[in-house]
Amino acid sequence: MPIDIKSRVPLRRFRYDAKNDILKCPRGRILRPARLIKHGRFFYSKAKDCARCPLKGDCLSKGRVNKAVVVGDHYPALLRARRRRERWSKQDRHLYQRHRWRSEGFHGEAKTWHGLARAIRRGLPNMKIQAYLTAAGINLKRLATALLALILRWIVPHSAFAASDRAVERALTRGP
């Protein structure tokens, strides 16, 4: 996503052309790519284009003569994903909503019960390790619960099976 802090012209009005690697302002002027930074690249307009633009007062920060916009490295992929999402059918939207509901529950459990709310060590690689270990712990707990349910079905006689089966189902759906 392009980043700009001071402008009153929203950056969603700037159009990125990945094929030609240019950015167009709301008035159709071209911003050219310039220096690279850690997470993207600066695009600059020409000062003469901005000098005669009617949006100059709203678009430019105080003291600037041209527009500078940062476009992230993965911005073209974000645009493709947005266009793909606009073409979703009603069924696709329903499936995604169901998936979001399930994954939010999993992440909420990981944060609330398993310490994923705070990083134990600094750095992205260490946070990845913490997330993997948390997921493994949750999966092991669920596996143990499922195995317990299977064992109880074998051990408990059929006459008492119905009551214990309901108890196991309640334990499985309740969570930690």
Stockholm file with secondary structure:
# STOCKHOLM 1.0

chainA/1-176         MPIDIKSRVPLRRFRYDAKNDILKCPRGRILRPARLIKHGRFFYSKAKDCARCPLKGDCLSKGRVNKAVVVGDHYPALLRARRRRERWSKQDRHLYQRHRWRSEGFHGEAKTWHGLARAIRRGLPNMKIQAYLTAAGINLKRLATALLALILRWIVPHSAFAASDRAVERALTRGP
#=GR chainA/1-176 SS CCBCSSCSSCGGGSEEETTTTEEECTTSCEEEEEEEETTEEEEECCHHHHHTCTTHHHHSCTTCSSCEEEEETTHHHHHHHHHHHHTCCHHHHHHHHHHHHHHHHHHHHHHHHSSTTSCSSSSHHHHHHHHHHHHHHHHHHHHHHHHHHHHHHHHSCHHHHHHHHHHHHHHHHHCC
#=GC SS_cons         CCBCSSCSSCGGGSEEETTTTEEECTTSCEEEEEEEETTEEEEECCHHHHHTCTTHHHHSCTTCSSCEEEEETTHHHHHHHHHHHHTCCHHHHHHHHHHHHHHHHHHHHHHHHSSTTSCSSSSHHHHHHHHHHHHHHHHHHHHHHHHHHHHHHHHSCHHHHHHHHHHHHHHHHHCC
//
